Amino acid sequence: METTWQREDVTQHYLEQVRGGIPFGAEQAGLMLQIVDHFVKEPKTIMDLGCGNGLLAKILLRTYSIANAICIDHSSPMIEQAKINMASYQKRCELHVGDFSQQIERYAEANSVDVIVSGYAIHHLPHNMKKALYTDIYKLLKPSGIFINIEHTASVTEELEKLHDKLFIDHLTAFNKGDRDEIAFEYYSRPDKVDNILELMLV
């Protein structure tokens, strides 16, 4: 599936100016660790779908020393950034350029994965592909395994969407220490909006 995320300029802008400014990003990562610790304790096999530069997988590998990770992203520039970001964990991490809208079973055996995570990626898929992906995820997970999807959803009303956008722009402005009007313009005109199914739902 061709998207703007295969452009290096788009991925660089996201990693440098957006990812760190996502509202409550640190809290989301902390909650992910709490959930894993409660349900799995010591995961051995982790899969990160739409891994980007490997942020979530890296947090998990740093926390669980016996774990190995399988990281998948359809963007070659993102995987190149993941190679850099995950260099200290290269012996415990597989990096794959792959479209997880297709079957992900080729990356792991059934009932073999302890934890599958995804961060801000699955919303790009149409609903029928989401359902197929969730079926594949269920097949790959061990009976005691868990799936954590850190994600945003389409707001119920236009007013709530405006509130979401304001919060996001405020956080991006604070993170980048930039001009709010310029950041707001970039936010509303960003090239990846054409790939965002949630945006299309609000039109």
C-alpha positions in Angstrom: 0.0 0.0 0.0 1.7 3.2 -1.2 1.5 6.1 1.2 3.3 9.4 1.9 5.1 7.6 4.8 7.4 6.1 2.2 8.8 9.6 1.7 11.9 10.4 3.7 11.0 14.0 4.3 7.7 13.0 5.8 9.2 10.5 8.2 12.0 12.9 9.2 9.5 15.6 10.0 7.4 13.3 12.0 10.3 11.8 14.1 12.0 15.2 14.7 9.0 17.5 15.2 5.9 15.5 15.9 6.6 12.2 17.7 8.0 13.8 20.9 5.1 16.3 20.9 2.3 13.8 21.0 0.1 14.7 24.0 0.8 12.4 26.9 3.1 10.2 24.9 5.3 9.4 27.9 2.3 8.5 30.0 1.1 6.2 27.2 4.4 4.3 27.2 4.3 4.0 30.9 0.8 2.6 30.9 2.0 0.1 28.2 4.7 -1.2 30.5 2.2 -1.5 33.4 -0.2 -3.5 31.3 2.6 -5.8 30.1 4.0 -6.3 33.6 0.5 -7.1 35.0 -0.5 -9.7 32.3 2.8 -11.1 31.0 5.5 -10.4 33.5 8.5 -11.6 31.4 7.7 -11.5 27.7 10.2 -13.3 25.4 8.8 -12.4 22.0 7.5 -8.9 21.1 6.1 -7.7 17.8 5.7 -4.0 17.0 3.4 -3.2 14.1 4.1 0.1 12.3 7.2 0.4 14.4 8.4 3.7 13.0 11.9 4.2 14.5 11.3 1.5 17.0 10.3 3.6 20.0 7.9 1.2 21.6 10.0 -1.9 20.9 13.1 -0.2 22.3 11.3 0.7 25.6 10.2 -3.0 25.9 13.6 -4.4 25.1 15.2 -2.0 27.6 12.7 -3.2 30.3 12.8 -6.9 29.6 16.3 -8.2 29.1 15.3 -11.7 27.9 12.9 -10.4 25.2 13.4 -10.3 21.4 11.5 -8.0 19.1 10.0 -8.3 15.6 9.5 -4.8 14.2 7.5 -4.2 11.0 6.9 -1.0 9.1 5.9 -0.4 5.5 8.1 2.7 5.3 11.7 2.1 4.3 12.9 5.4 5.7 11.3 4.5 9.0 13.1 1.2 9.1 16.4 3.0 8.3 15.8 5.2 11.3 14.9 2.1 13.4 18.3 0.6 12.5 20.0 3.6 14.0 17.7 3.9 17.0 17.8 0.2 17.8 21.5 -0.3 17.1 22.3 -1.3 20.7 19.6 -4.0 20.5 20.4 -5.3 17.0 21.1 -8.8 18.3 17.6 -9.0 19.9 15.6 -7.2 17.2 14.5 -8.1 13.6 13.6 -5.2 11.4 11.3 -5.8 8.4 10.0 -3.5 5.7 6.6 -5.0 5.3 2.9 -4.1 4.8 1.0 -5.4 7.8 -2.3 -4.9 5.8 -1.1 -8.2 4.4 -0.7 -11.3 6.4 1.7 -10.8 9.3 1.9 -14.6 10.0 5.0 -14.8 7.8 7.0 -13.0 10.5 6.2 -15.4 13.4 4.6 -18.8 14.1 1.1 -19.1 15.5 0.8 -18.9 19.3 4.4 -17.7 19.6 4.2 -14.0 20.5 3.8 -12.7 24.1 3.1 -9.1 23.3 2.1 -7.3 20.1 2.1 -3.5 20.2 1.2 -0.8 17.7 1.5 3.0 18.0 -0.5 5.4 15.8 -0.4 3.1 12.8 -3.5 0.9 12.4 -5.9 3.8 11.9 -4.4 4.2 8.4 -6.1 0.9 7.4 -9.6 0.6 6.1 -12.0 -1.2 8.5 -12.0 -4.5 6.5 -8.2 -4.6 6.7 -8.3 -3.8 10.4 -10.5 -6.8 11.0 -8.2 -9.1 9.0 -5.2 -7.8 10.9 -6.9 -8.3 14.3 -7.5 -11.9 13.2 -3.8 -12.4 12.4 -2.8 -10.8 15.7 -5.0 -13.2 17.6 -3.5 -16.2 15.7 0.1 -15.1 16.5 -0.4 -14.4 20.2 0.2 -17.1 22.8 -3.0 -17.9 24.8 -1.6 -15.7 27.6 -0.4 -13.0 25.2 -1.7 -9.5 24.9 -2.2 -6.8 22.2 -1.8 -3.2 23.0 -2.9 -0.6 20.4 -1.8 3.0 21.3 -4.0 4.9 19.0 -6.3 7.9 18.4 -9.8 7.6 17.0 -12.2 9.8 15.1 -13.9 12.3 17.5 -17.7 11.8 17.9 -18.4 15.5 17.1 -16.7 18.3 15.2 -16.4 20.3 18.5 -14.5 17.5 20.1 -12.3 17.2 17.1 -11.5 20.9 17.4 -10.6 20.4 21.1 -8.3 17.5 20.1 -6.6 19.5 17.4 -6.0 22.5 19.8 -4.5 20.2 22.4 -2.2 18.5 19.8 -1.1 21.9 18.5 -0.4 23.2 22.0 1.8 20.2 22.7 3.6 20.5 19.4 4.3 24.2 20.0 5.7 23.5 23.5 7.8 20.6 22.2 9.3 22.5 19.2 9.4 25.9 21.0 8.1 27.4 17.8 5.5 29.8 16.6 2.0 28.4 17.3 0.4 29.8 14.1 3.2 28.3 11.9 2.9 24.9 13.7 -0.9 25.0 13.4 -0.6 25.6 9.6 1.8 22.7 9.3 -0.5 20.5 11.4 -3.5 21.2 9.2 -1.6 21.0 5.9 0.6 18.0 6.6 1.0 15.7 3.6 0.1 12.5 5.5 -3.5 13.7 6.0 -4.4 12.1 2.6 -3.5 8.7 4.1 -5.4 9.2 7.3 -8.7 7.4 7.3 -9.9 9.3 10.4 -9.5 12.6 8.6 -11.6 11.3 5.7 -14.3 10.2 8.1 -14.6 13.8 9.3 -15.0 15.4 5.9 
